[in-house]
């Protein structure tokens, strides 16, 4: 019993050192085609939000950093706001969550971004990068689409405008297409693309 206790204690120390909960470790990393790991983060208004709060709904997750030029381009051209409006038209129950995993990000900095572009969805703060690493989020923006059963059905870029040179009518929005296919009961194709944008500046 003493040996078992010491082993459990060691596991607890490792978990604490990593800044994760035992539940997070038990779930494993996020994988396409598998259940999305649950998480709980605080939004810019101090409200805790968990992925499980949106059970039974399609969920879009957007990794964001207002300091990233690619993210700014998405908002200045209204590519991101337009995608949000389109998915809400496809299914009013769709939830859209933005997560900022940038080291040193603050609620105030994100609030200014929300106000500037009149955004209608919550920004969640992940300053320690725990959730970003759990989902292997690499770029801003990096998008995930989760179906009503909680399974990750798409991961990757917001659209195919990687070089930022296409006209609006020439752009294919992968997130809108993924939600549309889910609503219509179709297989999401493509289900993954390479995200473009700035690398996420995680804490060390």
C-alpha positions in Angstrom: 0.0 0.0 0.0 2.9 2.3 0.8 4.4 1.7 -2.6 1.1 2.4 -4.3 0.6 5.6 -2.4 4.1 6.8 -3.3 3.5 6.1 -7.0 0.2 8.0 -7.0 2.0 10.9 -5.3 4.6 10.9 -7.9 1.9 11.0 -10.7 0.3 13.9 -8.9 3.5 15.8 -8.8 4.1 15.3 -12.5 0.5 16.4 -13.3 1.0 19.5 -11.3 4.3 20.3 -12.9 2.7 20.1 -16.3 -0.1 22.5 -15.3 -2.8 20.0 -16.3 -5.6 18.2 -14.5 -5.7 14.4 -14.2 -8.8 14.5 -16.3 -7.0 16.2 -19.2 -4.2 13.6 -19.1 -6.7 10.8 -19.1 -8.4 12.1 -22.2 -5.3 12.1 -24.4 -4.5 14.5 -27.2 -7.3 15.6 -29.6 -7.5 13.5 -32.8 -9.5 13.9 -36.0 -12.4 11.4 -36.0 -12.3 11.0 -32.3 -14.1 12.6 -29.4 -12.9 16.1 -28.7 -11.2 16.4 -25.2 -13.2 18.5 -22.8 -11.7 21.6 -21.4 -12.7 24.6 -19.2 -11.4 28.1 -19.8 -12.3 31.6 -18.6 -13.6 34.1 -21.1 -12.8 37.8 -21.2 -15.7 38.5 -18.8 -14.4 36.1 -16.2 -17.0 33.4 -17.0 -15.9 29.8 -17.1 -16.9 27.9 -20.2 -16.4 24.2 -20.9 -16.7 22.4 -24.2 -19.2 20.1 -22.5 -21.5 23.1 -22.1 -22.2 22.8 -25.8 -23.1 19.1 -25.9 -25.4 18.2 -28.7 -24.4 21.2 -30.8 -21.9 21.7 -33.7 -18.9 23.6 -32.3 -16.4 25.6 -34.2 -13.1 26.4 -32.4 -10.9 29.2 -33.7 -7.4 29.7 -32.4 -6.6 33.4 -32.5 -4.0 36.0 -31.7 -4.9 39.6 -32.5 -1.2 40.4 -33.0 -0.9 38.0 -35.9 -1.1 39.7 -39.4 -2.9 36.7 -40.9 -5.6 36.9 -38.2 -6.0 40.7 -38.7 -6.4 40.1 -42.4 -9.1 37.6 -41.8 -11.0 40.2 -39.8 -10.3 43.2 -41.9 -11.6 41.4 -44.9 -14.5 40.0 -42.8 -13.6 36.4 -43.8 -13.9 35.2 -40.2 -17.1 37.2 -39.4 -18.6 36.1 -42.7 -17.9 32.4 -41.9 -19.5 32.9 -38.5 -22.7 34.4 -40.0 -22.9 31.6 -42.6 -22.6 28.8 -40.2 -25.2 30.4 -37.9 -27.5 30.6 -41.0 -26.9 26.9 -41.6 -27.7 25.9 -38.0 -28.6 28.5 -35.4 -27.4 26.1 -32.7 -23.8 26.2 -33.9 -21.4 27.4 -31.2 -18.3 29.3 -32.1 -15.4 29.7 -29.6 -12.2 31.6 -30.0 -9.2 30.6 -28.0 -6.1 32.7 -27.4 -3.2 30.5 -26.3 -0.6 33.3 -26.7 1.8 33.7 -23.8 1.0 36.9 -21.9 -2.4 37.5 -23.5 -4.9 39.5 -21.4 -8.6 39.8 -21.1 -8.3 43.5 -21.9 -6.4 43.0 -25.1 -8.9 40.5 -26.4 -11.8 42.7 -25.3 -10.5 45.5 -27.5 -10.4 43.1 -30.5 -13.9 42.0 -29.8 -15.1 45.6 -29.6 -13.2 46.7 -32.7 -14.8 44.1 -34.9 -18.1 43.7 -33.1 -17.6 40.0 -32.6 -20.6 38.0 -31.3 -18.8 35.0 -29.8 -16.7 34.4 -26.7 -12.9 34.6 -26.5 -11.4 32.1 -24.1 -8.0 32.7 -22.4 -5.5 29.9 -22.5 -2.4 31.8 -21.3 -0.5 28.7 -20.2 -1.3 27.0 -23.5 -2.7 23.9 -21.9 -5.7 23.5 -24.2 -3.8 24.6 -27.3 -1.2 21.9 -26.7 -4.0 19.4 -26.0 -5.5 20.1 -29.4 -2.1 20.5 -31.1 -3.1 23.9 -32.3 -0.2 25.3 -34.3 -1.2 28.5 -36.1 -3.4 31.5 -35.8 -5.9 30.9 -37.1 -6.2 27.1 -36.7 -9.8 25.9 -36.9 -11.6 22.8 -35.6 -15.2 21.7 -36.3 -16.8 19.3 -33.8 -20.1 17.5 -34.7 -23.1 17.1 -32.4 -21.8 13.8 -31.1 -18.6 15.6 -29.9 -16.3 14.1 -32.6 -13.7 16.3 -34.4 -14.7 16.3 -38.1 -12.4 19.0 -39.4 -9.1 20.6 -38.5 -6.9 23.0 -40.4 -7.1 26.4 -42.2 -10.1 28.7 -42.3 -10.0 28.7 -46.2 -7.8 28.2 -49.2 -6.6 31.8 -49.4 -3.2 31.0 -47.9 -1.4 33.5 -50.1 -4.1 36.1 -49.4 -4.4 37.1 -53.0 -7.8 35.6 -54.0 -11.0 37.6 -54.6 -13.8 36.7 -52.2 -15.8 34.8 -54.8 -12.8 32.6 -55.5 -12.2 31.5 -51.9 -13.4 28.2 -50.6 -14.1 28.4 -46.8 -13.4 25.0 -45.4 -15.2 25.7 -42.1 -18.4 26.7 -43.7 -18.2 23.7 -46.0 -17.6 21.4 -43.1 -20.6 22.7 -41.1 -22.8 22.5 -44.2 -21.9 18.9 -44.8 -22.6 18.0 -41.2 -26.0 19.7 -41.3 -26.8 17.8 -44.5 -25.6 14.5 -43.0 -22.7 14.2 -45.4 -19.1 13.2 -44.8 -16.8 16.2 -44.3 -14.5 16.6 -47.2 -11.7 17.7 -46.9 -11.6 16.8 -43.2 -8.1 18.3 -42.8 -5.9 20.9 -44.3 -2.7 22.6 -43.4 -3.4 25.7 -41.3 -1.6 28.9 -42.3 -0.8 31.9 -40.2 1.5 32.8 -37.4 2.9 30.1 -35.1 1.3 30.1 -31.7 3.6 31.7 -29.1 3.2 29.2 -26.3 4.6 29.8 -22.8 7.6 27.7 -21.9 
